[in-house]
Amino acid sequence: MTTAGVWEFYEALVEGSRQDLTPVQRGVAAICDLRQEVNSGGFDSYFSHWGGKHCRRSTRRLADLAR
């Protein structure tokens, strides 16, 4: 997925449900969530609000990308 494709995918999620996403798509969404929250309010914002429940998924996917 290209960078542009990732953001198009993420923008489409704003109004939609994530229930039917594949595990890979959920991982991409979790990474995008982390990026957005950290950029707008820092890690405190991410962990204090809704992102904290997805933090394990996002860190696993980031580790996968690093390989």
Secondary structure as the mmCIF struct_conf table of DSSP 4:
data_model
#
loop_
_struct_conf.conf_type_id
_struct_conf.id
_struct_conf.beg_label_comp_id
_struct_conf.beg_label_asym_id
_struct_conf.beg_label_seq_id
_struct_conf.end_label_comp_id
_struct_conf.end_label_asym_id
_struct_conf.end_label_seq_id
HELX_RH_AL_P HELX_RH_AL_P1 THR A 3 LEU A 13
TURN_TY1_P TURN_TY1_P1 VAL A 14 GLU A 15
BEND BEND1 GLY A 16 GLY A 16
BEND BEND2 ARG A 18 ARG A 18
TURN_TY1_P TURN_TY1_P2 GLN A 19 ASP A 20
HELX_RH_AL_P HELX_RH_AL_P2 PRO A 23 SER A 48
BEND BEND3 HIS A 49 HIS A 49
HELX_RH_3T_P HELX_RH_3T_P1 TRP A 50 HIS A 54
HELX_RH_AL_P HELX_RH_AL_P3 CYS A 55 ALA A 66
#
